[in-house]
Structure formats: structure tokens, C-alpha cells
Amino acid sequence: MPFFAVLLSAFTLAPAEASDRYLDCLLLIERDIELGRRAAQIWAGEGGGASAQHCLAMADIAAGFGKLGAARLEDIAKRSDAGDDLVRARLYAQAAEAWLEVEEKAFAKTALAAAFAHAPDAGELHLTDAKIKAADEDWHHVITAISTAEKAGIASADGFVLRGRARLAIGDTEGAAVDAVNALSIEPTNIDALTLRGDVQRAGVQIDVSLSKQE
């Protein structure tokens, strides 16, 4: 999944709270990055508040200005109109993922620490934590982070793939097979999950793709 789409999947504003202009801004970026970015810049210049700044941050990232977008997301999280603590935490988590995408792990870790400070019980933050730890090849921590998120009711195909990769890295092929099944049960056409399944099978474990989600 393209990185811009990954960030959008962690939607900062709930649909009921998002203005039509905000949603239109994001849709325009998806259709035409440069046009969408210009529209976001105009809206932000008009004093559009946190919503306009967030759309502009998404446009920065989609246009390849990841560092600018990450810094902007952190700035938005500090605004008085950003939202409640959970929204601020999500903004910091998005910033962390943006920093990670441009290989700025130190900034990513700092942003994630700020996210946890605002919402220490938010299970979704452990998904971002797992991505950062995967960049460090800290596979045991990756497994723990994804499992913590899952126990909090946060499950995704990408998360299962990440844990499966971590399990494969430490030689737990059976566990990796379970995660491949879990991922494919959510998204049967997920490319990364299909690749993980193939790697697990090449490691000698056969996977029944008809299996339902495994514990």
C-alpha cells in the first residue's frame, strides 16, 4: 500500500467531525497531488485551522516532502484546535511514521514518545511502535508490540504481516504461518501477506489458506 494511503488509513478526523472541505481536500490529493497541494496551501493560507494544516501535511507527504509533512504534523498536534488527547496522539503517530519513511528513526521515536504521553492506553500506537522496532530489527519487540495492539482490539493485515516477518526472522515459522493466515483472512489480496505466505511455505510450512483467523 502506498505510504500516503497508509497514513490516510489512520484517519485523524472522524467522518462526523470532518468538514466537507477537508474530505474534498484529501480526495483531490489522491486524484492530483500537485493540484491538491496547491488547494491545501490556499486553504491553510485562508486560516483553515488544524484541518487545513493536516490536509497540507498529507499533501506534502504525497508530493515527496516527507520531512516537511512530518514536522507539520507535529506542529498541528501542538495547536489549541487540534482536538483531544487521542487525536493529538494520532497526529504524533502519523508524524512518527512519516519520519520513519524518510529514515529519520530518532525523530520517529521522539514523535511516538509524545503520542504515548498523550494517550498511553491507545492500542493503535503499538502498531507504529512495531514499525519503528522493525527498522531496528528488534524482532522480539515487534512481536510484543503487534500482540499488544491485537489484545487492545487493533488488528490489521499489515500488522499481522509485520509480526509474521518478525517471527520468520527469529525462526518461528509456525507462528509466521498463523500470521500469514490472519492477514489473508482480512485482506485476501494483500501483496505483502501473499509474499509472506510464499516465504513461509518455502521455509517448509504448508498453509491452508481456507483457514479462518487463528489465535
C-alpha positions in Angstrom: 0.0 0.0 0.0 1.4 3.4 -0.9 2.6 5.3 2.2 0.2 8.2 1.6 -2.7 5.6 1.7 -1.2 4.1 4.9 -1.4 7.5 6.7 -4.9 8.1 5.4 -5.9 4.7 6.8 -5.1 6.2 10.3 -7.7 8.9 9.7 -7.2 11.8 12.1 -10.7 13.2 11.9 -13.8 11.0 12.4 -16.1 11.3 9.4 -18.7 13.0 11.6 -16.2 15.7 12.6 -14.6 16.2 9.2 -15.8 19.1 7.1 -16.7 18.6 3.5 -13.8 20.8 2.5 -11.4 18.6 4.5 -12.7 15.5 2.8 -12.6 17.2 -0.6 -9.1 18.3 0.0 -7.9 14.7 0.7 -9.7 13.4 -2.3 -8.2 16.0 -4.5 -4.7 15.0 -3.3 -5.5 11.4 -4.2 -6.6 12.4 -7.7 -3.9 15.0 -8.5 -1.1 15.5 -6.0 0.1 18.9 -7.2 -3.3 20.4 -7.6 -4.3 19.0 -4.2 -1.3 20.5 -2.6 -1.9 23.9 -4.1 -5.5 23.8 -2.9 -4.4 22.8 0.6 -1.9 25.7 0.6 -4.6 28.1 -0.3 -6.9 26.8 2.4 -4.2 26.9 5.0 -3.4 30.5 3.9 -7.0 31.4 4.4 -6.8 30.4 8.1 -8.4 27.0 7.7 -7.1 25.8 11.1 -5.9 22.4 12.0 -8.0 20.6 9.3 -6.3 22.7 6.6 -2.9 22.2 8.0 -3.5 18.4 8.2 -4.5 18.2 4.6 -1.5 20.2 3.7 0.7 17.8 5.7 -0.8 14.9 3.8 -0.1 16.8 0.5 3.5 17.4 1.5 4.0 13.7 2.2 2.2 12.6 -1.0 4.4 15.0 -3.0 7.6 13.6 -1.6 8.3 16.2 1.1 8.2 13.7 3.9 10.3 15.7 6.4 8.2 18.8 5.9 5.0 16.8 6.3 6.3 15.1 9.5 7.3 18.4 11.0 3.9 19.9 10.1 2.1 17.0 11.7 4.0 17.6 15.0 3.2 21.3 14.8 -0.5 20.5 14.3 -0.5 18.3 17.4 0.5 21.3 19.5 -2.2 23.5 18.2 -5.1 24.5 20.5 -7.6 23.4 17.8 -6.0 20.1 17.1 -8.5 18.1 19.1 -8.5 15.9 22.2 -5.5 13.8 23.5 -6.3 10.8 21.3 -6.4 13.0 18.2 -3.1 14.6 19.2 -1.6 11.1 19.8 -2.7 10.1 16.3 -1.1 13.1 14.8 2.2 12.4 16.6 1.9 8.7 15.5 1.4 9.9 11.9 4.4 12.1 12.3 6.4 9.2 13.6 5.6 7.1 10.6 6.4 10.0 8.2 9.8 10.4 9.9 10.4 6.7 9.6 9.6 6.7 5.9 12.4 9.2 5.4 14.8 7.2 7.6 14.8 9.6 10.5 14.4 7.0 13.2 15.5 9.3 16.1 12.7 11.8 15.2 10.3 8.9 14.7 11.0 7.7 18.2 10.6 11.1 19.7 7.3 11.7 18.0 6.0 8.3 19.1 7.0 9.0 22.7 4.9 12.2 22.5 2.0 10.1 21.2 2.2 7.7 24.1 2.4 10.7 26.5 -1.0 11.9 25.2 -2.7 8.5 25.0 -0.8 5.8 26.9 -3.6 3.3 26.6 -4.2 3.7 22.8 -3.5 0.3 21.4 -3.1 1.6 17.9 0.1 3.3 18.8 1.7 -0.1 19.3 1.4 -0.6 15.5 3.6 2.4 14.9 6.0 1.2 17.6 6.3 -2.1 15.9 7.2 -0.4 12.6 10.0 1.6 14.3 11.3 -1.5 16.1 11.3 -3.4 12.8 13.5 -0.7 11.4 15.9 -1.5 14.2 15.5 -5.3 13.5 14.3 -5.7 17.1 12.1 -8.6 16.2 11.1 -9.7 19.7 9.8 -6.2 20.4 7.9 -6.2 17.1 6.1 -9.3 18.1 5.3 -7.9 21.5 4.0 -4.6 20.1 1.7 -6.2 17.5 0.4 -8.7 20.1 -0.3 -5.8 22.5 -2.2 -4.0 19.7 -4.2 -7.1 18.9 -5.2 -7.6 22.6 -6.4 -4.0 22.5 -8.7 -4.9 19.6 -6.5 -3.3 16.9 -5.8 -5.8 14.2 -4.8 -5.3 10.6 -3.4 -7.3 7.7 -0.3 -5.1 7.7 0.2 -5.7 11.4 -0.1 -9.4 11.0 2.4 -9.3 8.1 4.8 -7.3 10.2 4.6 -9.8 13.1 4.8 -12.7 10.7 8.0 -11.2 9.3 9.4 -10.8 12.8 8.6 -14.4 13.6 10.1 -15.6 10.4 13.3 -13.7 11.3 13.7 -15.5 14.6 12.9 -18.9 13.1 9.3 -19.2 14.3 7.9 -20.5 11.0 4.7 -21.9 12.6 3.9 -18.5 14.2 4.7 -16.8 10.9 2.3 -19.2 9.1 -0.5 -18.2 11.6 0.1 -14.6 10.9 0.0 -15.1 7.2 -3.4 -16.8 7.5 -4.6 -14.0 9.8 -3.5 -11.3 7.3 -5.1 -13.1 4.4 -8.3 -13.6 6.3 -8.6 -9.8 6.5 -7.2 -8.9 3.0 -7.1 -12.0 0.7 -5.3 -10.0 -2.0 -2.8 -8.2 0.2 0.5 -8.5 -1.7 2.7 -8.5 1.4 0.6 -11.2 3.0 0.8 -13.3 -0.1 4.6 -12.8 -0.2 4.8 -13.8 3.4 2.8 -16.9 2.8 5.1 -17.9 -0.1 8.2 -17.3 2.1 6.7 -19.4 4.9 5.9 -22.2 2.5 9.4 -22.1 1.1 10.6 -22.5 4.7 8.8 -25.8 4.8 5.4 -25.0 6.4 2.3 -25.5 4.3 -0.6 -23.1 4.8 -4.2 -23.9 4.3 -5.5 -20.5 3.0 -9.1 -21.6 3.7 -8.4 -21.4 7.5 -10.2 -18.8 9.4 -8.3 -16.3 11.6 -6.0 -18.1 14.0 -5.3 -17.2 17.6 
